[in-house]
Amino acid sequence: MSLKFGYLVLTILLIISLCILGFKAIDGAYEKTKKAKRKKTHLVLGLLLWNLYIFVLDGTGLLQTFELPPRFVFFMILPAFLFTGIFIYRNQKSDWLQHIPKSWLIFIQSFRIAVETLFVFSVTAGILHPNVTIEGYNFDMILGLTAPLVGFLFLKKLISERVLVIWNYLGLLILASVIFVFMTTIFVPGIYGFESTPMPLEFTRYPYTLVAGFLMPVAVFVHILSIVQLTIAKQ
């Protein structure tokens, strides 16, 4: 129960952080107008409805299998990535983007330390295979640990925006490697020397589905948003 509580608390804290970040951008671009209130409402409702979708999806039992094709990819990851692409493409020149402090989009990635810590406890609970944690081939915790340092150095003007762009691309590369490790550990464990699928089906249940459905997509979204803010949006 405490492990599940940890995933839920982290999700709630991340939702609150995204709302703070979004409200900052909206207030800077639209001040206290009806349009600002409407956009804030859209932001909050969007985050809550997506999380409700993940919860309801668990209730259907649709995700509770490791059969191919991977259902969690088609019903959670792909829709989240599609939203990210469309949303950022449509808003790449929006004024609100430049009202987000650049360091905030770096600091927020620190939440990945908590994710990877929960992963370690999940292994102990028999819910996750160590292969997909820091004990195996998942190095996302290292990226999370660098987030406070990179953000601090940028605030002190000790590193440039170019370094932030490189750091963001590195973060996306690490996330891609994590997805690869998860997918191969589940569907082709033989490449790691496993005889059968080692991933417990329990990880396909809520709130563990928040990892693939919300926590990981948020990390990708923030990385891309930061890259756009530092490059395209400035042109």
CYANA upper distance limits for C-alpha pairs under 8 A (distance plus 0.5 A):
  1 MET  CA      5 PHE  CA      6.63
  2 SER  CA      6 GLY  CA      6.68
  3 LEU  CA      7 TYR  CA      7.17
  3 LEU  CA    118 LEU  CA      7.84
  3 LEU  CA    121 PHE  CA      7.92
  3 LEU  CA    122 SER  CA      7.75
  4 LYS  CA      8 LEU  CA      6.84
  4 LYS  CA    207 PRO  CA      6.69
  4 LYS  CA    208 TYR  CA      7.91
  5 PHE  CA      9 VAL  CA      6.50
  6 GLY  CA     10 LEU  CA      6.63
  6 GLY  CA    118 LEU  CA      7.73
  7 TYR  CA     11 THR  CA      6.71
  7 TYR  CA    115 VAL  CA      8.32
  7 TYR  CA    118 LEU  CA      7.84
  7 TYR  CA    207 PRO  CA      6.94
  7 TYR  CA    208 TYR  CA      7.49
  7 TYR  CA    210 LEU  CA      8.15
  8 LEU  CA     12 ILE  CA      6.72
  8 LEU  CA    207 PRO  CA      7.09
  9 VAL  CA     13 LEU  CA      6.62
 10 LEU  CA     14 LEU  CA      6.60
 10 LEU  CA    111 PHE  CA      8.33
 10 LEU  CA    114 ALA  CA      7.98
 10 LEU  CA    115 VAL  CA      8.37
 11 THR  CA     15 ILE  CA      6.67
 11 THR  CA    210 LEU  CA      8.15
 11 THR  CA    214 PHE  CA      8.45
 11 THR  CA    215 LEU  CA      7.65
 12 ILE  CA     16 ILE  CA      6.76
 13 LEU  CA     17 SER  CA      6.64
 14 LEU  CA     18 LEU  CA      6.61
 14 LEU  CA    111 PHE  CA      8.05
 15 ILE  CA     19 CYS  CA      6.70
 15 ILE  CA     47 LEU  CA      7.41
 16 ILE  CA     20 ILE  CA      6.73
 17 SER  CA     21 LEU  CA      6.67
 17 SER  CA    108 ILE  CA      8.10
 18 LEU  CA     22 GLY  CA      6.43
 19 CYS  CA     23 PHE  CA      6.34
 19 CYS  CA     40 LYS  CA      8.49
 19 CYS  CA     43 LEU  CA      7.61
 19 CYS  CA     44 VAL  CA      7.25
 20 ILE  CA     24 LYS  CA      6.65
 21 LEU  CA     25 ALA  CA      6.99
 21 LEU  CA    100 ILE  CA      7.29
 21 LEU  CA    104 TRP  CA      8.12
 22 GLY  CA     26 ILE  CA      6.61
 22 GLY  CA     40 LYS  CA      7.99
 22 GLY  CA     43 LEU  CA      7.93
 22 GLY  CA    100 ILE  CA      8.34
 23 PHE  CA     27 ASP  CA      6.39
 23 PHE  CA     40 LYS  CA      6.91
 24 LYS  CA     28 GLY  CA      6.66
 24 LYS  CA     99 HIS  CA      7.48
 24 LYS  CA    100 ILE  CA      6.98
 25 ALA  CA     29 ALA  CA      6.75
 25 ALA  CA     96 TRP  CA      5.44
 25 ALA  CA     97 LEU  CA      6.88
 25 ALA  CA     98 GLN  CA      8.03
 25 ALA  CA     99 HIS  CA      5.30
 25 ALA  CA    100 ILE  CA      5.66
 26 ILE  CA     30 TYR  CA      6.25
 26 ILE  CA     31 GLU  CA      7.58
 26 ILE  CA     36 ALA  CA      6.41
 26 ILE  CA     39 LYS  CA      7.80
 26 ILE  CA     40 LYS  CA      7.78
 26 ILE  CA     96 TRP  CA      6.37
 26 ILE  CA     99 HIS  CA      8.33
 27 ASP  CA     31 GLU  CA      4.92
 27 ASP  CA     32 LYS  CA      6.85
 27 ASP  CA     36 ALA  CA      7.07
 28 GLY  CA     96 TRP  CA      7.13
 28 GLY  CA     99 HIS  CA      6.09
 29 ALA  CA     95 ASP  CA      6.52
 29 ALA  CA     96 TRP  CA      5.33
 29 ALA  CA     99 HIS  CA      7.28
 30 TYR  CA     35 LYS  CA      7.46
 30 TYR  CA     36 ALA  CA      6.00
 30 TYR  CA     96 TRP  CA      8.43
 31 GLU  CA     36 ALA  CA      7.14
 32 LYS  CA     36 ALA  CA      6.57
 32 LYS  CA     37 LYS  CA      7.85
 33 THR  CA     37 LYS  CA      7.02
 34 LYS  CA     38 ARG  CA      6.63
 35 LYS  CA     39 LYS  CA      6.68
 36 ALA  CA     40 LYS  CA      6.68
 37 LYS  CA     41 THR  CA      6.68
 38 ARG  CA     42 HIS  CA      6.75
 39 LYS  CA     43 LEU  CA      6.66
 40 LYS  CA     44 VAL  CA      6.80
 41 THR  CA     45 LEU  CA      6.50
 42 HIS  CA     46 GLY  CA      6.28
 43 LEU  CA     47 LEU  CA      6.84
 44 VAL  CA     48 LEU  CA      6.69
 45 LEU  CA     49 LEU  CA      6.29
 46 GLY  CA     50 TRP  CA      6.62
 47 LEU  CA     51 ASN  CA      6.88
 48 LEU  CA     52 LEU  CA      6.59
 49 LEU  CA     53 TYR  CA      6.57
 50 TRP  CA     54 ILE  CA      6.96
 51 ASN  CA     55 PHE  CA      6.83
 51 ASN  CA    210 LEU  CA      8.43
 51 ASN  CA    214 PHE  CA      7.89
 52 LEU  CA     56 VAL  CA      6.61
 53 TYR  CA     57 LEU  CA      6.44
 54 ILE  CA     58 ASP  CA      6.88
 54 ILE  CA     76 MET  CA      8.15
 54 ILE  CA    206 TYR  CA      8.35
 54 ILE  CA    209 THR  CA      7.79
 54 ILE  CA    210 LEU  CA      7.67
 54 ILE  CA    213 GLY  CA      7.25
 55 PHE  CA     59 GLY  CA      7.19
 55 PHE  CA    206 TYR  CA      6.99
 55 PHE  CA    207 PRO  CA      8.19
 56 VAL  CA     60 THR  CA      7.23
 57 LEU  CA     61 GLY  CA      7.56
 57 LEU  CA     62 LEU  CA      7.29
 57 LEU  CA     63 LEU  CA      7.92
 58 ASP  CA     62 LEU  CA      7.35
 58 ASP  CA     63 LEU  CA      7.08
 58 ASP  CA     64 GLN  CA      8.37
 58 ASP  CA    205 ARG  CA      6.63
 58 ASP  CA    206 TYR  CA      6.47
 58 ASP  CA    209 THR  CA      8.42
 62 LEU  CA     71 ARG  CA      7.94
 63 LEU  CA     71 ARG  CA      6.32
 63 LEU  CA     72 PHE  CA      6.38
 63 LEU  CA    204 THR  CA      6.59
 63 LEU  CA    205 ARG  CA      8.09
 64 GLN  CA    201 LEU  CA      6.97
 64 GLN  CA    202 GLU  CA      8.47
 64 GLN  CA    204 THR  CA      5.82
 64 GLN  CA    205 ARG  CA      7.23
 65 THR  CA     71 ARG  CA      8.34
 65 THR  CA    201 LEU  CA      7.31
 65 THR  CA    204 THR  CA      7.90
 66 PHE  CA     70 PRO  CA      6.98
 66 PHE  CA     71 ARG  CA      8.41
 66 PHE  CA    186 ILE  CA      7.65
 66 PHE  CA    187 PHE  CA      7.92
 66 PHE  CA    201 LEU  CA      8.10
 67 GLU  CA     71 ARG  CA      8.46
 70 PRO  CA     74 PHE  CA      7.31
 71 ARG  CA     75 PHE  CA      6.45
 72 PHE  CA     76 MET  CA      5.97
 72 PHE  CA     77 ILE  CA      7.17
 72 PHE  CA    212 ALA  CA      7.91
 72 PHE  CA    213 GLY  CA      8.34
 73 VAL  CA     77 ILE  CA      5.25
 73 VAL  CA     78 LEU  CA      6.35
 74 PHE  CA     78 LEU  CA      5.97
 74 PHE  CA     79 PRO  CA      7.69
 75 PHE  CA     79 PRO  CA      7.10
 76 MET  CA     80 ALA  CA      6.66
 76 MET  CA    212 ALA  CA      7.45
 76 MET  CA    213 GLY  CA      5.47
 77 ILE  CA     81 PHE  CA      6.64
 77 ILE  CA    212 ALA  CA      6.80
 77 ILE  CA    213 GLY  CA      6.37
 77 ILE  CA    217 PRO  CA      7.53
 78 LEU  CA     82 LEU  CA      6.46
 79 PRO  CA     83 PHE  CA      6.65
 80 ALA  CA     84 THR  CA      6.75
 80 ALA  CA    213 GLY  CA      7.83
 80 ALA  CA    214 PHE  CA      8.43
 80 ALA  CA    217 PRO  CA      6.71
 81 PHE  CA     85 GLY  CA      6.73
 81 PHE  CA    217 PRO  CA      7.27
 81 PHE  CA    221 PHE  CA      8.44
 82 LEU  CA     86 ILE  CA      6.74
 83 PHE  CA     87 PHE  CA      6.29
 84 THR  CA     88 ILE  CA      6.48
 84 THR  CA    221 PHE  CA      6.37
 85 GLY  CA     89 TYR  CA      6.48
 86 ILE  CA     90 ARG  CA      6.63
 87 PHE  CA     91 ASN  CA      6.66
 88 ILE  CA     92 GLN  CA      6.01
 88 ILE  CA    224 ILE  CA      8.43
 88 ILE  CA    225 LEU  CA      7.26
 88 ILE  CA    228 VAL  CA      8.44
 91 ASN  CA     97 LEU  CA      8.41
 92 GLN  CA     97 LEU  CA      8.14
 92 GLN  CA    228 VAL  CA      6.89
 92 GLN  CA    229 GLN  CA      8.02
 92 GLN  CA    232 ILE  CA      7.27
 92 GLN  CA    233 ALA  CA      6.03
 93 LYS  CA     97 LEU  CA      8.24
 93 LYS  CA    232 ILE  CA      7.98
 93 LYS  CA    233 ALA  CA      5.51
 94 SER  CA     98 GLN  CA      8.42
 94 SER  CA    233 ALA  CA      7.97
 95 ASP  CA     99 HIS  CA      7.66
 96 TRP  CA    100 ILE  CA      7.68
 97 LEU  CA    229 GLN  CA      6.82
 97 LEU  CA    233 ALA  CA      8.10
 98 GLN  CA    229 GLN  CA      7.06
 98 GLN  CA    233 ALA  CA      8.16
100 ILE  CA    104 TRP  CA      7.62
100 ILE  CA    105 LEU  CA      8.30
101 PRO  CA    105 LEU  CA      7.78
102 LYS  CA    106 ILE  CA      7.60
102 LYS  CA    226 SER  CA      7.66
102 LYS  CA    229 GLN  CA      8.32
102 LYS  CA    230 LEU  CA      8.42
103 SER  CA    107 PHE  CA      6.65
103 SER  CA    151 GLY  CA      5.64
103 SER  CA    152 PHE  CA      8.25
103 SER  CA    154 PHE  CA      7.39
103 SER  CA    155 LEU  CA      7.30
104 TRP  CA    108 ILE  CA      6.53
104 TRP  CA    151 GLY  CA      8.07
105 LEU  CA    109 GLN  CA      7.58
105 LEU  CA    222 VAL  CA      6.80
105 LEU  CA    223 HIS  CA      8.01
105 LEU  CA    226 SER  CA      6.56
106 ILE  CA    110 SER  CA      8.27
106 ILE  CA    147 ALA  CA      6.26
106 ILE  CA    148 PRO  CA      7.89
106 ILE  CA    150 VAL  CA      7.77
106 ILE  CA    151 GLY  CA      6.08
106 ILE  CA    226 SER  CA      8.37
107 PHE  CA    147 ALA  CA      6.01
107 PHE  CA    148 PRO  CA      5.92
107 PHE  CA    151 GLY  CA      6.23
108 ILE  CA    147 ALA  CA      8.28
109 GLN  CA    144 GLY  CA      6.52
109 GLN  CA    147 ALA  CA      6.58
109 GLN  CA    219 ALA  CA      7.05
109 GLN  CA    222 VAL  CA      8.31
110 SER  CA    114 ALA  CA      8.22
110 SER  CA    144 GLY  CA      5.25
110 SER  CA    145 LEU  CA      7.01
110 SER  CA    146 THR  CA      8.44
110 SER  CA    147 ALA  CA      6.04
110 SER  CA    148 PRO  CA      7.11
111 PHE  CA    115 VAL  CA      7.07
111 PHE  CA    144 GLY  CA      7.43
112 ARG  CA    116 GLU  CA      6.63
112 ARG  CA    140 ASP  CA      7.53
112 ARG  CA    141 MET  CA      6.72
112 ARG  CA    143 LEU  CA      8.45
112 ARG  CA    144 GLY  CA      5.59
112 ARG  CA    219 ALA  CA      8.49
113 ILE  CA    117 THR  CA      6.63
113 ILE  CA    140 ASP  CA      8.37
113 ILE  CA    141 MET  CA      5.63
113 ILE  CA    142 ILE  CA      8.41
113 ILE  CA    144 GLY  CA      5.62
113 ILE  CA    145 LEU  CA      6.87
114 ALA  CA    118 LEU  CA      6.64
115 VAL  CA    119 PHE  CA      6.79
116 GLU  CA    120 VAL  CA      6.99
116 GLU  CA    133 THR  CA      7.23
116 GLU  CA    134 ILE  CA      7.72
116 GLU  CA    140 ASP  CA      7.66
116 GLU  CA    141 MET  CA      6.18
117 THR  CA    121 PHE  CA      7.13
117 THR  CA    141 MET  CA      8.47
118 LEU  CA    122 SER  CA      6.51
119 PHE  CA    123 VAL  CA      6.86
119 PHE  CA    128 LEU  CA      7.54
119 PHE  CA    133 THR  CA      6.63
120 VAL  CA    124 THR  CA      7.18
120 VAL  CA    130 PRO  CA      7.98
120 VAL  CA    133 THR  CA      6.94
120 VAL  CA    134 ILE  CA      8.07
120 VAL  CA    135 GLU  CA      8.40
121 PHE  CA    125 ALA  CA      6.81
122 SER  CA    126 GLY  CA      6.74
122 SER  CA    127 ILE  CA      5.71
122 SER  CA    128 LEU  CA      5.92
123 VAL  CA    127 ILE  CA      6.24
123 VAL  CA    128 LEU  CA      5.14
123 VAL  CA    129 HIS  CA      6.26
123 VAL  CA    130 PRO  CA      6.39
126 GLY  CA    200 PRO  CA      7.89
127 ILE  CA    199 MET  CA      8.01
127 ILE  CA    200 PRO  CA      6.14
127 ILE  CA    201 LEU  CA      8.29
127 ILE  CA    202 GLU  CA      6.39
127 ILE  CA    203 PHE  CA      6.30
128 LEU  CA    132 VAL  CA      8.10
128 LEU  CA    199 MET  CA      6.51
128 LEU  CA    200 PRO  CA      6.85
128 LEU  CA    203 PHE  CA      7.20
129 HIS  CA    133 THR  CA      8.04
129 HIS  CA    198 PRO  CA      6.99
129 HIS  CA    199 MET  CA      6.16
129 HIS  CA    200 PRO  CA      8.12
130 PRO  CA    134 ILE  CA      8.11
130 PRO  CA    135 GLU  CA      6.19
130 PRO  CA    136 GLY  CA      6.14
131 ASN  CA    135 GLU  CA      7.08
131 ASN  CA    136 GLY  CA      4.58
131 ASN  CA    137 TYR  CA      6.39
131 ASN  CA    138 ASN  CA      7.90
131 ASN  CA    181 VAL  CA      8.16
131 ASN  CA    185 THR  CA      7.73
132 VAL  CA    136 GLY  CA      6.27
132 VAL  CA    137 TYR  CA      6.41
132 VAL  CA    138 ASN  CA      5.83
132 VAL  CA    178 VAL  CA      7.75
132 VAL  CA    181 VAL  CA      6.67
132 VAL  CA    182 PHE  CA      6.45
132 VAL  CA    185 THR  CA      8.02
133 THR  CA    137 TYR  CA      6.90
133 THR  CA    138 ASN  CA      5.31
133 THR  CA    139 PHE  CA      7.96
134 ILE  CA    138 ASN  CA      5.45
134 ILE  CA    139 PHE  CA      6.12
134 ILE  CA    140 ASP  CA      8.07
134 ILE  CA    141 MET  CA      7.44
137 TYR  CA    178 VAL  CA      8.12
137 TYR  CA    181 VAL  CA      7.36
138 ASN  CA    177 SER  CA      8.11
138 ASN  CA    178 VAL  CA      6.09
138 ASN  CA    181 VAL  CA      7.77
139 PHE  CA    143 LEU  CA      7.68
139 PHE  CA    174 ILE  CA      7.57
139 PHE  CA    178 VAL  CA      8.13
140 ASP  CA    144 GLY  CA      6.84
140 ASP  CA    174 ILE  CA      6.78
140 ASP  CA    175 LEU  CA      7.42
140 ASP  CA    178 VAL  CA      7.82
141 MET  CA    145 LEU  CA      6.63
142 ILE  CA    146 THR  CA      6.95
143 LEU  CA    147 ALA  CA      7.09
143 LEU  CA    171 GLY  CA      7.02
143 LEU  CA    174 ILE  CA      8.38
144 GLY  CA    148 PRO  CA      8.44
145 LEU  CA    149 LEU  CA      8.11
146 THR  CA    150 VAL  CA      6.48
147 ALA  CA    151 GLY  CA      6.50
148 PRO  CA    152 PHE  CA      6.50
149 LEU  CA    153 LEU  CA      6.60
150 VAL  CA    154 PHE  CA      6.66
150 VAL  CA    164 LEU  CA      8.17
151 GLY  CA    155 LEU  CA      6.76
152 PHE  CA    156 LYS  CA      6.79
153 LEU  CA    157 LYS  CA      6.68
153 LEU  CA    158 LEU  CA      5.67
153 LEU  CA    159 ILE  CA      6.46
154 PHE  CA    158 LEU  CA      6.28
154 PHE  CA    159 ILE  CA      5.69
154 PHE  CA    160 SER  CA      7.15
154 PHE  CA    161 GLU  CA      8.22
159 ILE  CA    163 VAL  CA      6.85
159 ILE  CA    164 LEU  CA      8.47
160 SER  CA    164 LEU  CA      7.35
161 GLU  CA    165 VAL  CA      6.87
161 GLU  CA    230 LEU  CA      7.23
162 ARG  CA    166 ILE  CA      6.84
163 VAL  CA    167 TRP  CA      6.56
164 LEU  CA    168 ASN  CA      6.61
165 VAL  CA    169 TYR  CA      6.84
165 VAL  CA    226 SER  CA      8.09
165 VAL  CA    227 ILE  CA      6.13
165 VAL  CA    230 LEU  CA      7.45
166 ILE  CA    170 LEU  CA      6.66
167 TRP  CA    171 GLY  CA      6.67
168 ASN  CA    172 LEU  CA      6.84
168 ASN  CA    223 HIS  CA      5.84
168 ASN  CA    224 ILE  CA      8.02
168 ASN  CA    226 SER  CA      7.86
168 ASN  CA    227 ILE  CA      7.22
169 TYR  CA    173 LEU  CA      6.70
169 TYR  CA    223 HIS  CA      7.96
169 TYR  CA    227 ILE  CA      8.49
170 LEU  CA    174 ILE  CA      6.72
171 GLY  CA    175 LEU  CA      6.72
171 GLY  CA    223 HIS  CA      7.69
172 LEU  CA    176 ALA  CA      6.66
172 LEU  CA    220 VAL  CA      6.95
172 LEU  CA    223 HIS  CA      7.38
173 LEU  CA    177 SER  CA      6.84
174 ILE  CA    178 VAL  CA      6.74
175 LEU  CA    179 ILE  CA      6.74
175 LEU  CA    216 MET  CA      8.35
175 LEU  CA    220 VAL  CA      8.11
176 ALA  CA    180 PHE  CA      6.73
177 SER  CA    181 VAL  CA      6.68
178 VAL  CA    182 PHE  CA      6.71
179 ILE  CA    183 MET  CA      6.60
180 PHE  CA    184 THR  CA      6.53
181 VAL  CA    185 THR  CA      6.34
182 PHE  CA    186 ILE  CA      6.67
183 MET  CA    187 PHE  CA      6.45
183 MET  CA    188 VAL  CA      8.12
184 THR  CA    188 VAL  CA      5.25
184 THR  CA    189 PRO  CA      6.34
184 THR  CA    191 ILE  CA      8.24
185 THR  CA    189 PRO  CA      5.04
185 THR  CA    192 TYR  CA      8.06
185 THR  CA    197 THR  CA      7.73
185 THR  CA    198 PRO  CA      7.65
185 THR  CA    199 MET  CA      7.72
186 ILE  CA    197 THR  CA      6.17
186 ILE  CA    198 PRO  CA      7.24
186 ILE  CA    199 MET  CA      6.35
187 PHE  CA    197 THR  CA      7.26
188 VAL  CA    197 THR  CA      8.13
189 PRO  CA    193 GLY  CA      7.15
189 PRO  CA    194 PHE  CA      5.70
189 PRO  CA    195 GLU  CA      7.60
189 PRO  CA    196 SER  CA      7.14
189 PRO  CA    197 THR  CA      6.61
189 PRO  CA    198 PRO  CA      7.81
190 GLY  CA    194 PHE  CA      5.45
190 GLY  CA    195 GLU  CA      6.60
190 GLY  CA    196 SER  CA      7.92
194 PHE  CA    198 PRO  CA      7.79
199 MET  CA    203 PHE  CA      8.12
201 LEU  CA    205 ARG  CA      8.01
203 PHE  CA    208 TYR  CA      5.92
203 PHE  CA    209 THR  CA      7.30
204 THR  CA    208 TYR  CA      6.96
204 THR  CA    209 THR  CA      6.18
205 ARG  CA    209 THR  CA      6.33
206 TYR  CA    210 LEU  CA      7.41
209 THR  CA    213 GLY  CA      6.44
210 LEU  CA    214 PHE  CA      5.53
210 LEU  CA    215 LEU  CA      6.58
211 VAL  CA    215 LEU  CA      5.33
211 VAL  CA    216 MET  CA      6.25
212 ALA  CA    216 MET  CA      6.16
212 ALA  CA    217 PRO  CA      7.56
213 GLY  CA    217 PRO  CA      7.18
214 PHE  CA    218 VAL  CA      6.50
215 LEU  CA    219 ALA  CA      7.02
216 MET  CA    220 VAL  CA      6.98
217 PRO  CA    221 PHE  CA      6.51
218 VAL  CA    222 VAL  CA      6.57
219 ALA  CA    223 HIS  CA      6.75
220 VAL  CA    224 ILE  CA      6.78
221 PHE  CA    225 LEU  CA      6.52
222 VAL  CA    226 SER  CA      6.52
223 HIS  CA    227 ILE  CA      6.79
224 ILE  CA    228 VAL  CA      6.67
225 LEU  CA    229 GLN  CA      6.59
226 SER  CA    230 LEU  CA      6.63
227 ILE  CA    231 THR  CA      6.56
227 ILE  CA    232 ILE  CA      8.30
228 VAL  CA    232 ILE  CA      5.53
228 VAL  CA    233 ALA  CA      6.26
229 GLN  CA    233 ALA  CA      5.57
229 GLN  CA    234 LYS  CA      7.28
230 LEU  CA    234 LYS  CA      7.08
231 THR  CA    235 GLN  CA      7.51
